[in-house]
Amino acid sequence: MKKILLFGFIVLTLNSCKFKEKGISFVIQNESKYKLEKVRFSTSENLAVMKFEKIEPKESVSDFLSMKENKSDGTYVLEFKRNGKKETKNCGYYTNGGALDTKVKFEIENDTIITELIGFKY
């Protein structure tokens, strides 16, 4: 009986732990009428970079940016070219190499970039 209780306790403990890779999920939606080229998403430490050659109008991409090498504080950086002009958007914050949010969404419009950070649920 003790072994069954111990096994059940171990299973519940392991199930409640979050064995997730250190990093942040992201979505980039191109709601503009222009193609985005050389799209890069990274942290300000620039240790890991997610690159997309292009994102067509009305398309979106999503992925996960690993932050396992990050050690200090910083922000998230989105860079791309639109009509030959380089654009950069800094947003959010992470500390000691750890994300304070679970996901960041970028909505690229003709004249602005809307950013939404989605946090942890406690």
N, C-alpha and C positions, 0 to 999 in steps of 0.2 A: 504494500500500500504506500509506503514511504517513497519507493522508487517511482511510482505513478505520479504522486504529488510533486516530487522533485522534477520529473520529466515535464509535467504540465507547467510548473513554474518557469523552467528554462525556456520552453517554447513561448510562453507569454512574454517573457522578458525580451527574448530575441525578436519577437514579432513587433514589439513596441518600439524598438530602437530603429533609428533611421540610418540605414547603410547607404547613403547617397554620396555620389561623388561631389566634391567641393566645387561649386561653380554656380552659374545662373542660366536659366532658359531664356530665350529671346525670340521675338517675332518682329519682322520688318515688313510692313505693308506699304506698297507703293500705290497711293491713291491719287498721285499726280498724273498729268498727261504726258510726262516725259520718262524716258528710260533712265534708270540709275545704273551707273557703271562703276566697276572697281570698288564694290561695297566691302567695307571692313568693319568688323565689330570686335573690340578688344577692351582690356582694362587700360588705365593710364600707365601701368607698369609695362604694358606691351609684351607680356611673356607668352601669351597664347592669343592667336588671332583667328577668327572665322572669316573666310573670304568668299565672296560671290562675284563672279565675273559681271553679271548683269541681273537686274530685276525689272521686268517689263511693267508698263502701266497696268494697274488693277491686279497685279500678282503679289504674292507674299512668300516669304521664306521663314523658316523657324529652325532652331537648333539649340545646342547646349554649349556654352563657353566654359571650358574647364578652368578652374582657378587653383589647381593643386600646387602650382609653383609660386603663387602670389604670397607675399609675406608682410606687406605694409598696407597703408591706407591709400585709397584712390577712388577714381570715378570710372564709369563706363564711357567708352568713346565709339561713336558711330561716324564713319567717314565714307563719302561717296562722291562721284562726279556726276553732275547733271548739266547737260548742254556744255560740256567741256570745263565747267567751273567746279572746283573742289569745295565741298561743304562738310562741316564738322559739327557734331552735336555731342556735348558732354552732358551726362546725366547721372543721377544716383550717387551712391556712396558705398564703399565697402571698407571694412576695418580689419587690421591684422590679417589680411588676405582672405577674409571670410565675407561672403555676401550677406547683406542685411535684408535682402529681398529674394524671392524665389524666381521671379520672372520680370522681364522688362519688355514692353511693347512700344514700337515706334510706328507711327502713322505719318508717312511722308505725303504732304499735300503740295500743291503748286507753289505756295508762298510761305509755308511753315512746316515744322516738324513737331508733332504732338507725341509726348512721352508719357507712358503710364507704368509705374512701378507697382508690382504686386508683392505684398509681404507675406511673411510666415503666418500661419493660423495657429494661435496658441490656445 
